[in-house]
């Protein structure tokens, strides 16, 4: 096990990759819905579904990392105690929110009347044929996702505020090294 650890990236590096891989997918799902891609054709719906599978895989990996080792970093010395607490709560809500979106996506497949496949690759769940429950879960899934998106936007705003107002390294820590000269 020790030898394997030497070949794996540092935990902070993994979190940076998760941030930058998840962000464009989150933006995609904010602006593109299954109804939108259905109008284009089956190939677009399949692409949307593959992106959903990738998003959920990243979300579950992120949750697993959190459950194993907790949050990656501290809030920073320039933040007041209430803002440190807010910082911690915001990060935990995002991790659990990602997990919740994955769970309600699974429940959509479970309550469906037909077999749903994530990306045409993985069956989501055995359909139980509960259309009323499926509608309810679908509404919860949508509301949950957009609340998570609002929290992510608040999170980004919080870190930009920290960078501009407090002049700390909040953005440099997560930004790729090539962008550090601009921050």
C-alpha positions as CSV (number, residue, x, y, z in Angstrom):
1,X,0.0,0.0,0.0
2,X,2.8,2.4,0.8
3,X,4.3,1.9,-2.7
4,X,1.0,2.7,-4.3
5,X,0.7,5.9,-2.3
6,X,3.9,7.2,-3.8
7,X,2.4,7.0,-7.3
8,X,-0.8,8.7,-6.5
9,X,-1.2,12.5,-6.6
10,X,-1.2,14.5,-3.4
11,X,-4.7,14.9,-1.9
12,X,-4.8,18.7,-2.6
13,X,-3.9,18.0,-6.2
14,X,-6.8,15.5,-6.5
15,X,-9.1,18.1,-5.1
16,X,-7.9,20.7,-7.6
17,X,-8.6,18.3,-10.4
18,X,-12.1,17.6,-9.0
19,X,-12.8,21.3,-8.8
20,X,-11.8,22.0,-12.4
21,X,-13.4,18.8,-13.8
22,X,-16.7,19.3,-12.0
23,X,-17.1,23.1,-12.7
24,X,-17.7,22.9,-16.4
25,X,-20.1,19.9,-15.9
26,X,-22.0,21.9,-13.3
27,X,-22.3,24.9,-15.7
28,X,-23.4,22.5,-18.4
29,X,-26.2,21.1,-16.3
30,X,-27.3,24.5,-15.1
31,X,-27.9,25.7,-18.7
32,X,-28.7,22.4,-20.6
33,X,-31.6,20.2,-19.6
34,X,-32.7,16.8,-20.9
35,X,-35.6,18.6,-22.7
36,X,-33.1,20.8,-24.5
37,X,-31.0,17.9,-25.7
38,X,-34.0,15.7,-26.7
39,X,-34.9,18.4,-29.2
40,X,-31.5,17.9,-30.9
41,X,-31.6,14.1,-31.1
42,X,-30.7,10.8,-29.4
43,X,-27.0,11.4,-29.8
44,X,-27.3,14.6,-27.8
45,X,-29.3,13.0,-25.1
46,X,-26.7,10.2,-24.8
47,X,-23.9,12.8,-24.6
48,X,-25.9,14.6,-21.8
49,X,-26.3,11.3,-20.1
50,X,-22.5,10.4,-20.3
51,X,-21.7,13.8,-18.9
52,X,-24.2,13.1,-16.0
53,X,-22.4,9.8,-15.4
54,X,-19.0,11.5,-15.2
55,X,-20.5,14.2,-12.9
56,X,-22.0,11.7,-10.5
57,X,-18.8,9.6,-10.5
58,X,-16.7,12.7,-9.6
59,X,-19.3,13.7,-6.9
60,X,-19.3,10.2,-5.3
61,X,-15.5,10.2,-5.4
62,X,-15.4,13.6,-3.7
63,X,-17.8,12.4,-1.1
64,X,-15.7,9.3,-0.5
65,X,-12.6,11.4,0.0
66,X,-14.4,13.6,2.5
67,X,-15.8,10.6,4.4
68,X,-12.3,9.1,4.6
69,X,-10.2,12.1,5.5
70,X,-12.5,15.1,6.1
71,X,-12.1,18.5,4.5
72,X,-8.8,19.2,2.8
73,X,-7.8,22.6,4.2
74,X,-8.3,25.1,6.8
75,X,-10.2,28.3,6.4
76,X,-7.2,30.6,6.6
77,X,-5.8,32.9,9.3
78,X,-7.3,36.1,7.9
79,X,-10.9,35.1,8.4
80,X,-12.8,35.9,11.6
81,X,-14.2,33.0,13.6
82,X,-17.8,33.4,12.2
83,X,-16.4,33.4,8.6
84,X,-14.2,30.4,9.4
85,X,-17.4,28.6,10.5
86,X,-19.2,29.7,7.4
87,X,-16.3,28.5,5.2
88,X,-16.4,25.1,6.8
89,X,-20.2,24.8,6.6
90,X,-20.2,25.9,2.9
91,X,-17.7,23.2,2.0
92,X,-19.6,20.5,3.8
93,X,-22.9,21.5,2.3
94,X,-21.4,21.3,-1.2
95,X,-19.9,17.9,-0.6
96,X,-23.2,16.5,0.8
97,X,-25.1,18.4,-1.9
98,X,-23.2,16.6,-4.6
99,X,-23.9,13.3,-2.9
100,X,-27.6,14.2,-2.6
101,X,-27.8,15.0,-6.3
102,X,-26.3,11.6,-7.0
103,X,-28.8,9.9,-4.7
104,X,-31.9,11.6,-6.2
105,X,-30.6,10.7,-9.6
106,X,-30.5,7.1,-8.5
107,X,-34.0,7.4,-7.1
108,X,-35.2,8.8,-10.5
109,X,-34.0,5.5,-12.0
110,X,-35.5,3.5,-9.2
111,X,-38.9,5.0,-9.5
112,X,-39.0,5.1,-13.3
113,X,-41.3,3.0,-15.4
114,X,-38.5,2.1,-17.9
115,X,-34.9,1.1,-17.4
116,X,-32.7,4.2,-17.4
117,X,-29.0,4.0,-18.3
118,X,-26.3,6.4,-17.3
119,X,-24.6,7.3,-20.5
120,X,-26.0,4.2,-22.1
121,X,-23.4,2.3,-20.1
122,X,-24.6,1.7,-16.5
123,X,-28.1,0.8,-15.5
124,X,-29.2,3.4,-12.9
125,X,-31.5,1.1,-11.0
126,X,-34.2,-1.6,-11.5
127,X,-37.3,0.5,-12.4
128,X,-40.2,0.0,-9.9
129,X,-42.7,1.8,-12.1
130,X,-43.9,4.5,-9.7
131,X,-44.7,7.5,-11.9
132,X,-46.1,9.7,-9.2
133,X,-43.1,9.1,-7.0
134,X,-40.8,9.6,-10.1
135,X,-42.4,13.1,-10.6
136,X,-41.8,14.0,-7.0
137,X,-38.2,12.8,-7.0
138,X,-37.6,14.6,-10.3
139,X,-38.8,17.9,-8.7
140,X,-36.6,17.3,-5.6
141,X,-33.7,16.5,-7.9
142,X,-34.1,19.7,-9.8
143,X,-34.6,21.9,-6.8
144,X,-31.6,20.3,-5.0
145,X,-29.4,20.7,-8.0
146,X,-30.2,24.4,-8.5
147,X,-29.8,25.1,-4.7
148,X,-26.4,23.4,-5.0
149,X,-25.5,25.6,-8.0
150,X,-26.5,28.7,-5.9
151,X,-24.2,27.5,-3.1
152,X,-21.4,26.9,-5.5
153,X,-21.8,30.4,-6.9
154,X,-21.8,31.7,-3.3
155,X,-18.7,29.7,-2.6
156,X,-16.9,31.2,-5.6
157,X,-18.0,34.7,-4.6
158,X,-16.8,34.1,-1.1
159,X,-13.3,33.1,-2.3
160,X,-13.1,36.0,-4.8
161,X,-14.1,38.3,-1.9
162,X,-11.3,36.8,0.2
163,X,-8.8,37.3,-2.5
164,X,-9.8,40.9,-3.3
165,X,-10.6,42.1,0.2
166,X,-8.3,40.1,2.5
167,X,-5.5,39.7,0.0
168,X,-5.0,36.0,1.0
169,X,-4.1,33.1,-1.3
170,X,-7.6,31.7,-1.4
171,X,-7.7,31.6,-5.2
172,X,-4.0,30.7,-5.7
173,X,-4.5,27.5,-3.6
174,X,-7.0,26.0,-6.0
175,X,-6.0,27.7,-9.3
176,X,-3.6,25.9,-11.7
177,X,0.0,27.2,-11.3
178,X,-0.1,28.7,-14.8
179,X,-2.7,31.2,-13.6
180,X,-1.0,32.3,-10.4
181,X,0.7,35.3,-12.1
182,X,-2.8,36.7,-12.9
183,X,-4.0,36.4,-9.3
